[in-house]
Amino acid sequence: MKILKVINNNVVSAYNDNGKEIVVVGKGIGFQKKIGDSVKQELVEKVFLLNDDSTSEFEEIIRNMPYEYIRVAGKIISNAKRCLDKELNKNIYITLTDHLNYAITRAKQNIIVENALLWEIKRFYHQEYRLGMDAVDIIRKELGVELPEDEAGFFALHIVNAEMDADMKQTSKVPNTIKDILNIVSYTLGIEMNQNDLYYERFITHLKFFLERIFRNDMYEADYYEFNDMVKKNFPDSYRCALRIGSYIQAALQYKVCEEELTYLAIHIQNMICRR
């Protein structure tokens, strides 16, 4: 593995065996090195293979960043991937590492940024919030920096964003959108939902995937006309509630909810009603 570029004393870029540019991190791996030198394998701690258009952005972000921050960010992401048991969008190495750097800088200057979505993140993204708290704990243990709970929420959002494969602007809309939809259900049907109920949790899960499809602009294409008509006829209150959700989505996100989506929303709503 030959060095393509020396980013700093601890980071270099090189080509892997498939001719793809990779970013290689290790303590002292770039010290007194130049283009064409061999990478010392015993110094390699982490290898990043990003999308071609993301590599240069990542290199720029970590160019002047302390080596320990890069290492800790990688540890946080590895923990998230292991606990979620899924691959995450590789851009998380850019977004989360960059956020970690700014979060630590703010903490050292005693600047606290309030996370306006913290309550919603804790409520709708339990696992990701716990991973955000893990991130805060890792930073405290590894770097000796105490970060507030608000930052755990921000780290959780970066993880959610990587799961959704969306941009952060879209991801940030999801918690409040879910809250608004739940308020529509409560107001329309005059009910108080049981947050400990299995069907409530299933509804939340459905809403997450529903909103992911919206941001990817995916739509159901199945033509279940008879099934749709049956739901309208047998569960009129739930379907009326689904129509209100559809109107809200169209106004808030400029997305027209199709008949199949409305039907599935109505079924989930009806399940919650039956469980009360």
matplotlib code that plots the C-alpha trace (Angstrom):
import matplotlib.pyplot as plt

x = [0.0, 1.7, 1.0, -1.0, -1.1, 0.1, -2.8, -0.9, 1.4, -1.4, -3.4, -2.5, -4.5, -3.5, -4.9, -6.2, -5.9, -9.0, -7.5, -9.9, -8.6, -8.7, -7.9, -5.6, -5.3, -2.7, -0.4, 2.6, 1.6, 2.4, 5.4, 8.3, 6.5, 6.1, 4.1, 5.1, 6.4, 5.0, 2.4, 3.7, 1.1, 1.9, 0.9, -2.5, -5.4, -8.3, -9.0, -11.8, -13.2, -15.7, -17.6, -15.2, -16.8, -16.7, -13.0, -11.6, -14.2, -13.3, -9.6, -10.2, -12.2, -9.6, -6.6, -6.2, -8.1, -6.4, -5.7, -7.6, -10.8, -10.6, -10.0, -12.8, -15.3, -14.4, -15.0, -18.4, -19.5, -18.2, -20.2, -23.4, -22.9, -22.4, -25.4, -27.7, -26.3, -26.5, -24.4, -24.6, -24.2, -20.4, -21.0, -21.4, -17.6, -17.7, -20.8, -20.2, -16.5, -17.0, -19.7, -17.6, -14.8, -17.2, -18.9, -15.6, -14.6, -17.8, -17.5, -14.0, -15.4, -18.4, -20.8, -24.0, -26.2, -29.7, -31.1, -34.7, -35.4, -34.1, -37.4, -38.7, -35.4, -35.6, -39.3, -39.1, -35.5, -34.8, -31.9, -30.2, -30.5, -28.8, -26.0, -25.8, -25.4, -22.7, -20.9, -20.9, -19.6, -16.9, -15.8, -15.7, -13.6, -11.3, -10.8, -11.8, -14.4, -17.9, -20.7, -24.3, -27.3, -28.2, -25.1, -26.2, -29.3, -27.2, -25.1, -28.3, -29.5, -26.3, -26.9, -30.5, -29.4, -26.9, -29.7, -32.1, -29.5, -30.9, -29.4, -29.5, -32.1, -34.6, -33.7, -34.2, -37.8, -38.7, -39.1, -41.4, -43.3, -44.0, -45.1, -47.5, -49.0, -49.6, -51.3, -53.5, -54.5, -55.2, -57.2, -59.2, -60.2, -60.3, -58.0, -54.9, -52.4, -50.6, -46.9, -46.2, -48.6, -47.1, -49.4, -48.3, -44.6, -45.6, -47.3, -44.1, -42.0, -44.4, -44.2, -40.4, -40.3, -43.2, -41.2, -38.1, -40.0, -41.2, -37.7, -36.6, -39.6, -40.6, -44.3, -46.3, -47.4, -49.6, -53.3, -55.2, -58.5, -60.7, -58.6, -58.5, -62.3, -62.8, -60.7, -62.6, -65.9, -65.1, -62.8, -64.2, -62.9, -59.4, -59.5, -60.7, -57.8, -55.4, -56.8, -56.0, -52.5, -52.2, -53.3, -50.8, -48.0, -48.9, -48.8, -45.7, -43.6, -45.1, -45.7, -49.0, -49.8, -51.1, -54.2, -52.1, -50.2, -53.4, -54.8, -51.8, -51.9, -55.6, -54.9, -52.2, -54.5, -57.4, -55.1, -54.3, -58.0, -58.8, -56.1, -57.5]
y = [0.0, 3.2, 6.7, 8.9, 11.9, 12.9, 14.6, 15.0, 13.0, 10.6, 10.4, 9.5, 8.5, 5.6, 3.3, -0.1, -3.3, -2.4, 1.0, 2.9, 5.8, 5.1, 7.2, 5.4, 6.5, 5.6, 7.2, 8.6, 6.9, 10.0, 11.3, 12.2, 10.4, 11.4, 10.4, 6.9, 5.7, 2.4, 2.5, 0.8, -1.9, -2.1, 1.6, 1.2, 1.5, 2.4, 2.4, 4.5, 3.6, 6.4, 7.4, 9.0, 12.5, 12.2, 11.3, 14.8, 16.3, 13.8, 14.5, 18.3, 17.8, 15.7, 17.6, 19.8, 17.6, 15.9, 12.3, 11.1, 12.8, 10.7, 7.6, 8.2, 9.0, 5.7, 3.9, 5.6, 4.6, 1.0, 0.7, 1.9, -0.5, -3.4, -2.6, -1.9, -4.8, -3.0, -1.0, 2.8, 5.3, 6.0, 9.7, 9.3, 9.3, 12.8, 14.2, 12.6, 13.2, 16.8, 17.2, 15.6, 18.1, 21.1, 19.6, 19.2, 22.7, 24.1, 22.2, 23.5, 27.0, 26.3, 26.9, 24.8, 24.3, 23.2, 20.3, 21.3, 17.8, 15.9, 14.9, 13.6, 11.7, 10.0, 9.2, 7.9, 6.7, 4.8, 2.7, 5.6, 7.8, 5.1, 5.0, 8.8, 8.4, 5.7, 8.3, 10.8, 8.1, 7.1, 10.7, 11.2, 8.1, 8.5, 12.2, 13.4, 15.8, 16.0, 16.6, 17.4, 15.2, 17.5, 16.3, 12.7, 13.7, 15.2, 12.1, 10.0, 12.1, 11.5, 7.8, 8.0, 10.0, 7.3, 4.7, 6.6, 7.4, 11.0, 14.4, 15.9, 18.6, 15.8, 13.7, 16.6, 16.9, 13.3, 13.5, 16.6, 15.1, 11.9, 14.0, 16.0, 12.9, 11.4, 14.7, 14.4, 10.9, 11.9, 15.0, 13.4, 10.3, 11.9, 9.2, 9.1, 6.6, 4.1, 4.5, 1.1, -0.7, -3.0, -1.6, 2.0, 0.9, -0.7, 2.5, 4.5, 2.0, 2.3, 6.1, 6.0, 3.8, 5.8, 9.1, 7.4, 6.5, 10.0, 11.5, 8.9, 9.7, 6.0, 5.1, 1.9, 0.8, -2.1, -1.9, -3.3, -1.6, -4.1, -4.1, -0.3, -0.2, -2.7, -0.7, 2.5, 0.7, -1.2, 1.4, 4.8, 6.7, 5.4, 6.1, 9.6, 10.1, 8.7, 11.3, 14.1, 12.8, 12.7, 16.3, 17.3, 15.5, 17.1, 20.6, 20.1, 17.9, 18.5, 14.8, 13.4, 10.3, 7.5, 5.3, 2.3, 4.4, 5.8, 2.3, 1.1, 4.1, 3.4, -0.2, 0.8, 3.4, 0.9, -1.6, 1.0, 1.8, -1.9, -2.3, 0.5]
z = [0.0, -1.2, 0.1, -2.2, 0.0, 3.5, 5.3, 8.6, 10.9, 11.8, 8.5, 5.0, 1.9, -0.3, -3.0, -1.9, -3.9, -6.0, -6.9, -4.6, -2.6, 1.1, 4.2, 6.6, 10.3, 12.8, 15.4, 13.5, 10.2, 8.1, 10.1, 7.8, 4.9, 1.3, -1.7, -2.9, 0.5, 1.8, 4.6, 7.7, 8.4, 12.0, 12.4, 10.7, 13.2, 11.0, 7.2, 5.8, 2.3, 1.5, -1.7, -4.2, -3.8, 0.0, 0.5, -0.1, 2.3, 5.0, 4.5, 4.9, 8.1, 9.8, 8.5, 11.6, 14.0, 17.0, 16.2, 19.4, 18.1, 14.9, 16.8, 19.3, 16.5, 14.8, 18.1, 18.5, 15.0, 15.4, 18.6, 16.8, 13.9, 16.3, 18.5, 15.5, 13.6, 10.3, 7.9, 8.1, 5.4, 5.2, 5.3, 9.1, 9.3, 8.0, 9.8, 13.2, 13.3, 12.4, 15.1, 17.7, 17.0, 17.4, 20.4, 22.3, 21.2, 22.6, 25.8, 26.5, 26.0, 28.3, 25.4, 25.7, 22.6, 23.5, 21.5, 20.8, 19.6, 22.6, 24.1, 20.8, 20.1, 23.5, 22.9, 19.3, 18.9, 22.1, 20.8, 18.9, 22.0, 24.1, 21.5, 21.8, 25.6, 24.8, 22.7, 25.5, 27.9, 25.4, 25.0, 28.8, 29.3, 26.3, 26.2, 29.7, 28.3, 29.8, 27.3, 28.2, 27.4, 24.5, 22.7, 23.2, 21.2, 18.5, 18.2, 18.0, 15.1, 13.2, 13.7, 12.6, 9.6, 8.6, 9.0, 6.8, 4.2, 4.1, 4.7, 8.2, 7.3, 6.4, 9.4, 11.8, 10.6, 11.6, 15.4, 15.3, 12.3, 14.3, 17.3, 15.1, 13.6, 17.1, 18.1, 15.1, 16.1, 19.7, 18.7, 15.8, 17.8, 21.3, 22.7, 24.9, 23.5, 25.7, 25.0, 26.6, 24.2, 21.6, 18.8, 19.7, 19.2, 15.9, 14.8, 15.7, 13.7, 10.8, 10.9, 10.8, 7.7, 6.2, 6.6, 5.2, 2.1, 1.8, 1.9, -0.6, -2.7, -2.8, -3.2, -2.9, -6.4, -5.4, -6.5, -3.5, -4.4, -2.7, 0.4, 0.5, 0.2, 2.9, 5.3, 4.5, 5.1, 8.2, 10.0, 9.0, 12.0, 11.6, 7.8, 8.5, 10.8, 8.1, 5.7, 8.1, 8.4, 4.7, 4.5, 7.1, 5.2, 2.0, 3.6, 5.7, 3.4, -0.1, -0.5, -1.7, 0.3, -1.9, -1.2, 0.0, 2.5, 3.9, 4.2, 6.2, 8.4, 9.1, 10.0, 12.5, 14.0, 14.2, 16.0, 18.7, 19.1, 19.6, 22.2, 24.4]

ax = plt.figure().add_subplot(projection="3d")
ax.plot(x, y, z, "-o")
ax.set_aspect("equal")
plt.show()
